[in-house]
């Protein structure tokens, strides 16, 4: 079983446990590496991300933890960069590139919000057309590595967070599939791994990881690479369902799942 996890949040942004609590939990799990990916500063929305000042403190704390626990685990300092985030003001070991907002009519519409806000955004700014929303979302996703210079593609199809059992829209619809596959085709050229992200499962939103199976299979067909990510916001979800998804990925033909 892979015992390394690079999409991890703490109380520095929207996580529930401190950096050190996450590290100690990782050591208890006998993890070999843990990478922190606090939300990078995004000027128009400071409710979920770190301030520029806190980002510097975050890096300093991680550096201290690296030294303190050097004989027990390897600790990496990363950031989760939104498509619209400012460039990092710290030195990092890696970056995750994610899309948390769609911009429409001059407004930034949060993707990773609550269900009622999500539905309201689609109704008010896209005339209720979920496929138009998805087309705009995936246009950003396809460019997220180029925009953020990230090393990992974060939660590829986050726009399905509230779409369990296709209750809002059909992910087999040709418009949706075309938009998603177009983004994959662009990202494959960047030669960066996609996350298999189990965070929405651990938080009770979905029963399937991002990306959903049809797109995970397409990434495999295209020769892409994947890594396992828990998107943990608390200490008890590190490496969540990694054994199951390691098996699924290898059955699809993915060889090396390590970052």
Buried (B, 14 or more C-beta within 10 A) or exposed (E): EBBBBBBBBBBBBBBBBBBBBBBBBBEEBEBBBBBBBBBBBBEEBEEBBBEBEBBEEBBEBBBEBBEEBEEBBBBBBBBBBBBBBBEBEBEBBBBBBBBBBBBBEEEBBBBBBEEEEBBEBBEEBBEEBBBBBBBBBBBBBBBBBEBBEBBBBBBBBBBBBBBBEEEBBBBEBEBBBBBBBBBBEBBBEBEBBBBBBBBBBBBEBBEBBBBBEEBBEBBBEEEBBBBBBBBBBBBEBBBBBBEBBBEBBEEBEBEEBEB
